[in-house]
Amino acid sequence: MHHSVSMQDAVTAVRRFNRNYTKWTGLLDEHLHASRFGLTEARILYELAQHKEITASDLIAGLGVDAGYLSRILKDFARSGYITRERSAADGRQINLALSEKGEATFRPLNEASAAAVGRQLEGLSSVDRERLIQAMAVIEEVLGQEAKHREPAILRPPTVGDFGWIIHRHGALYGQEYGWNEDFEALVAEIVAKFIREFKPAREFCRVADKDGRVVGSVFVVEADAETAKLRLLYVEPDTRGEGLGRRLVEEALNFARAAGYRRMTLWTNDLLAAARHIYEKAGFRLVSEEPHESFGHKLVGQYWELDL
């Protein structure tokens, strides 16, 4: 049986892990690996070493470090001759930072000492335990990194093999979870997708998937209804990426394609209980043409036909 962890127990567990982690990794030492650098200074050096050029605002975003604190460290680095500063050719308001030769020479032994220290921690572990450790760290990165990932915009790209099956799966799972629809809906989506693949007309039909960090988090399809009419189909956005304007972006891409393909109008069919989708369609300029009650997917629903003149 699954028991949920209370917030208090979760806080206690995370604090215990943090205390042990700082001890294991030597982060409590005032100076890292017998160098003159503290943790934040070493992290800044590491970021500078990884990029040929980087701005202070990039460092603030990447490290989550206070702007005033960073400014003091960078002034100290400049005085010591560890970094060079150059005004950006692309944007005159930005200063590009880079490690100088002296900075690289200073960072090298620190980097080697850090790698050696981690190596010593790992060498006592069996290969199985190393694998477990790496997997556990990946879980921590994924869970605690969700907020940062949430801020990164998804890219819209054409689908690749495997994406179509995922779109069918996610439609079935999401509409089942959120509205209690049965497998009849998943079957309908599968039929729409199979027809799209088998009868695809490149100049007249279109699919875009929203990709976030290699994960498909949304889709939209345009199919030909007749010579002058395009049909918008299978718009969906994953729950954890809603509120970022992704549905609107997918619909805009579809409309732009339909206009370029020479269609005169676009239609779509939806159901009245899908309020978020309806809001996106209204904002894009669609108007409600007709409604009809129907019994589908294990529920009594009201189907809606919407239309937009292109």
Backbone hydrogen bonds, N-H to C=O, Kabsch-Sander energy under -0.5 kcal/mol:
donor,donor_aa,acceptor,acceptor_aa,energy
10,A,6,S,-2.4
11,V,7,M,-2.6
12,T,8,Q,-2.3
13,A,9,D,-2.5
14,V,10,A,-2.5
15,R,11,V,-2.5
16,R,12,T,-2.2
17,F,13,A,-2.3
18,N,14,V,-2.8
19,R,15,R,-2.4
20,N,16,R,-2.3
21,Y,17,F,-3.1
22,T,18,N,-2.4
23,K,19,R,-1.5
24,W,20,N,-3.1
25,T,21,Y,-2.3
26,G,23,K,-0.8
27,L,22,T,-1.5
28,L,22,T,-1.0
29,D,26,G,-1.2
32,L,37,F,-3.1
34,A,31,H,-0.8
35,S,32,L,-2.0
42,A,38,G,-2.5
43,R,39,L,-2.4
44,I,40,T,-2.3
45,L,41,E,-2.4
46,Y,42,A,-2.4
47,E,43,R,-2.4
48,L,44,I,-2.5
49,A,45,L,-2.3
50,Q,46,Y,-1.7
51,H,47,E,-1.2
54,I,97,L,-1.9
56,A,95,I,-0.5
59,L,55,T,-1.9
60,I,56,A,-2.4
61,A,57,S,-2.3
62,G,58,D,-2.9
63,L,59,L,-2.6
64,G,60,I,-1.9
70,L,66,D,-2.6
71,S,67,A,-2.3
72,R,68,G,-1.8
73,I,69,Y,-2.0
74,L,70,L,-2.7
75,K,71,S,-2.1
76,D,72,R,-2.0
77,F,73,I,-2.6
78,A,74,L,-2.5
79,R,75,K,-2.4
80,S,76,D,-2.0
81,G,77,F,-0.5
81,G,78,A,-0.9
82,Y,77,F,-2.7
83,I,77,F,-0.6
84,T,98,A,-2.9
86,E,96,N,-2.3
88,S,91,D,-0.5
88,S,94,Q,-2.9
94,Q,91,D,-2.0
96,N,86,E,-3.4
96,N,94,Q,-0.5
97,L,54,I,-3.3
98,A,84,T,-1.7
100,S,82,Y,-2.7
104,E,100,S,-2.7
105,A,101,E,-2.4
106,T,102,K,-2.0
107,F,103,G,-2.4
108,R,104,E,-2.1
110,L,106,T,-0.8
111,N,107,F,-2.8
112,E,108,R,-2.5
113,A,109,P,-2.4
114,S,110,L,-2.1
115,A,111,N,-2.3
116,A,112,E,-2.3
117,A,113,A,-2.2
118,V,114,S,-2.0
119,G,115,A,-2.4
120,R,116,A,-2.2
121,Q,117,A,-1.5
122,L,118,V,-2.0
123,E,119,G,-2.1
124,G,120,R,-0.6
125,L,122,L,-2.0
130,R,126,S,-2.4
131,E,127,S,-2.0
132,R,128,V,-2.3
133,L,129,D,-2.6
134,I,130,R,-2.5
135,Q,131,E,-2.4
136,A,132,R,-2.5
137,M,133,L,-2.4
138,A,134,I,-2.1
139,V,135,Q,-1.9
140,I,136,A,-2.1
141,E,137,M,-2.7
142,E,138,A,-2.4
143,V,139,V,-2.8
144,L,140,I,-2.7
145,G,141,E,-1.6
146,Q,143,V,-0.9
149,K,145,G,-2.3
150,H,146,Q,-2.5
151,R,147,E,-0.9
151,R,148,A,-0.7
152,E,148,A,-0.8
152,E,149,K,-0.9
155,I,211,D,-2.8
157,R,155,I,-0.6
157,R,209,V,-2.6
163,D,160,T,-2.3
164,F,160,T,-0.6
166,W,162,G,-1.6
167,I,163,D,-2.5
168,I,164,F,-2.0
169,H,165,G,-2.4
170,R,166,W,-3.0
171,H,167,I,-2.2
172,G,168,I,-2.3
173,A,169,H,-2.8
174,L,170,R,-2.9
175,Y,171,H,-2.3
176,G,172,G,-1.5
177,Q,173,A,-2.5
178,E,174,L,-3.1
179,Y,175,Y,-1.6
180,G,176,G,-1.1
181,W,175,Y,-1.8
182,N,297,F,-1.7
185,F,182,N,-1.5
186,E,182,N,-0.7
187,A,183,E,-2.3
188,L,184,D,-2.1
189,V,185,F,-2.5
190,A,186,E,-2.4
191,E,187,A,-2.2
192,I,188,L,-2.4
193,V,189,V,-2.6
194,A,190,A,-2.6
195,K,191,E,-2.4
196,F,192,I,-2.1
197,I,193,V,-2.3
198,R,194,A,-2.6
199,E,195,K,-2.6
200,F,197,I,-0.7
204,R,201,K,-1.6
205,E,201,K,-2.6
206,F,222,V,-2.3
208,R,220,V,-2.1
209,V,157,R,-3.1
210,A,218,G,-2.3
211,D,155,I,-3.4
211,D,209,V,-0.6
212,K,210,A,-0.5
212,K,215,R,-3.0
213,D,211,D,-0.5
215,R,212,K,-1.3
217,V,210,A,-3.1
217,V,215,R,-0.5
218,G,210,A,-0.7
219,S,236,Y,-1.8
220,V,208,R,-1.6
221,F,233,R,-2.6
222,V,206,F,-3.0
223,V,231,K,-2.4
225,A,229,T,-2.7
226,D,229,T,-1.8
229,T,226,D,-0.5
230,A,265,R,-2.5
231,K,223,V,-3.1
232,L,267,T,-2.8
233,R,221,F,-2.7
236,Y,219,S,-1.8
236,Y,234,L,-0.5
238,E,217,V,-3.1
241,T,238,E,-1.9
242,R,239,P,-1.2
244,E,241,T,-0.9
249,R,245,G,-2.0
250,L,246,L,-2.4
251,V,247,G,-2.2
252,E,248,R,-2.5
253,E,249,R,-2.3
254,A,250,L,-2.0
255,L,251,V,-2.6
256,N,252,E,-2.7
257,F,253,E,-2.2
258,A,254,A,-2.5
259,R,255,L,-2.4
260,A,256,N,-2.2
261,A,257,F,-2.2
262,G,259,R,-1.4
263,Y,258,A,-2.1
264,R,228,E,-2.2
265,R,228,E,-2.0
266,M,308,L,-2.6
267,T,230,A,-2.6
268,L,306,W,-1.9
270,T,304,Q,-2.5
272,D,302,V,-2.6
274,L,271,N,-2.1
275,A,273,L,-1.9
278,R,274,L,-2.2
279,H,275,A,-2.3
280,I,276,A,-1.7
281,Y,277,A,-2.3
282,E,278,R,-2.5
283,K,279,H,-2.3
284,A,280,I,-1.9
285,G,281,Y,-0.6
285,G,282,E,-1.2
286,F,281,Y,-2.5
287,R,307,E,-2.7
289,V,305,Y,-3.1
290,S,305,Y,-1.3
292,E,303,G,-2.3
294,H,301,L,-2.8
296,S,294,H,-0.6
296,S,299,H,-2.0
299,H,296,S,-2.1
301,L,294,H,-3.4
301,L,299,H,-0.6
303,G,292,E,-2.9
303,G,301,L,-0.5
304,Q,270,T,-3.5
305,Y,290,S,-2.7
306,W,268,L,-2.6
306,W,304,Q,-0.5
307,E,287,R,-2.3
308,L,266,M,-2.4
310,L,264,R,-2.6
